[in-house]
Amino acid sequence: MARSFPTLWNLPGWVRALHAFFVIYLTGQIAYATFQVFVVLQPDGTMGPMLMTAADVPHELMVARRLYAIEAWIAFVGLALYLAITEFLPRLVGHHLATTHAPPQEDA
């Protein structure tokens, strides 16, 4: 008989809801911070990358943009680590255990 390893769908409903909340929350943080950097805090008269106009941007605006950019990167790294630990690692470990520690076959 094959061993079954816990997956997200075998867990209680509240754990799945908490998992979905974390993923949606971190994705929302990434979208919000990106929107702040590229739309709300866009310097007047520029579209897209600032390139050479970055030297003319006021210090306070540049600091605010950088803080939101750091927030976006932290949320992105948090989401990547969370998904790696909760989604990909259990699958890799389960696959490894299923292939290397398979129960012995009985000869009839």
C-alpha positions as CSV (number, residue, x, y, z in Angstrom):
1,M,0.0,0.0,0.0
2,A,1.4,3.4,-1.0
3,R,2.1,5.9,1.8
4,S,0.2,9.2,1.5
5,F,1.9,12.4,2.4
6,P,0.1,15.5,3.6
7,T,-0.8,18.0,1.0
8,L,-2.6,21.3,1.2
9,W,-5.9,19.6,0.2
10,N,-5.7,17.0,3.0
11,L,-5.5,19.7,5.7
12,P,-8.5,21.2,7.6
13,G,-10.4,24.0,5.9
14,W,-9.2,26.7,8.3
15,V,-5.6,25.9,7.4
16,R,-6.4,26.2,3.7
17,A,-8.2,29.5,4.3
18,L,-5.2,30.8,6.3
19,H,-2.9,29.7,3.4
20,A,-5.1,31.5,0.9
21,F,-5.1,34.6,3.1
22,F,-1.3,34.7,3.3
23,V,-0.9,34.3,-0.5
24,I,-3.6,36.9,-1.3
25,Y,-2.2,39.3,1.4
26,L,1.3,39.1,0.1
27,T,0.2,39.4,-3.5
28,G,-1.8,42.5,-2.6
29,Q,1.2,44.0,-0.8
30,I,3.3,43.5,-3.9
31,A,0.6,45.1,-6.2
32,Y,0.1,48.0,-3.8
33,A,3.7,48.9,-3.4
34,T,4.3,48.6,-7.2
35,F,1.4,50.8,-7.8
36,Q,2.7,53.4,-5.4
37,V,6.2,53.4,-7.0
38,F,5.1,53.5,-10.7
39,V,1.9,55.4,-10.6
40,V,1.3,57.5,-7.4
41,L,4.8,58.6,-6.8
42,Q,5.8,59.1,-10.4
43,P,7.5,62.5,-10.8
44,D,5.7,65.1,-12.9
45,G,6.5,65.0,-16.6
46,T,8.0,61.5,-16.7
47,M,6.5,58.2,-18.0
48,G,8.1,54.9,-17.4
49,P,11.7,54.7,-16.1
50,M,13.2,57.9,-14.8
51,L,16.7,57.4,-16.3
52,M,18.4,60.8,-16.4
53,T,15.5,62.7,-14.7
54,A,16.3,60.9,-11.4
55,A,18.9,63.6,-10.6
56,D,16.1,66.3,-10.7
57,V,13.7,64.4,-8.3
58,P,13.3,65.9,-4.9
59,H,15.0,63.9,-2.1
60,E,11.7,63.2,-0.2
61,L,10.0,61.7,-3.3
62,M,13.0,59.5,-4.0
63,V,13.1,58.2,-0.5
64,A,9.4,57.5,-0.5
65,R,9.7,55.6,-3.8
66,R,12.7,53.6,-2.5
67,L,10.8,52.7,0.7
68,Y,7.8,51.4,-1.3
69,A,10.2,49.5,-3.6
70,I,11.8,47.9,-0.5
71,E,8.4,47.0,0.8
72,A,7.5,45.4,-2.6
73,W,10.8,43.3,-2.5
74,I,10.2,42.2,1.0
75,A,6.7,41.1,0.2
76,F,8.0,39.3,-2.9
77,V,10.7,37.5,-1.0
78,G,8.2,36.6,1.7
79,L,5.8,35.2,-0.8
80,A,8.5,33.2,-2.5
81,L,9.8,31.7,0.7
82,Y,6.3,31.0,2.0
83,L,5.3,29.2,-1.2
84,A,8.7,27.3,-1.3
85,I,8.1,26.0,2.3
86,T,4.4,25.3,2.0
87,E,4.0,24.1,-1.6
88,F,7.2,23.0,-3.2
89,L,9.2,21.5,-0.3
90,P,6.4,19.1,0.8
91,R,6.1,17.9,-2.8
92,L,9.8,17.3,-3.2
93,V,10.1,15.5,0.1
94,G,7.1,13.4,-0.5
95,H,8.3,12.4,-4.0
96,H,11.8,11.7,-2.6
97,L,10.4,9.5,0.2
98,A,8.0,7.7,-2.1
99,T,10.7,6.8,-4.5
100,T,13.6,6.0,-2.1
101,H,11.7,4.4,0.8
102,A,9.1,2.4,-1.1
103,P,7.9,-0.6,0.8
104,P,9.4,-3.9,-0.3
105,Q,7.3,-5.8,-2.9
106,E,6.0,-9.2,-1.8
107,D,6.8,-12.1,-4.1
108,A,3.8,-14.4,-4.6
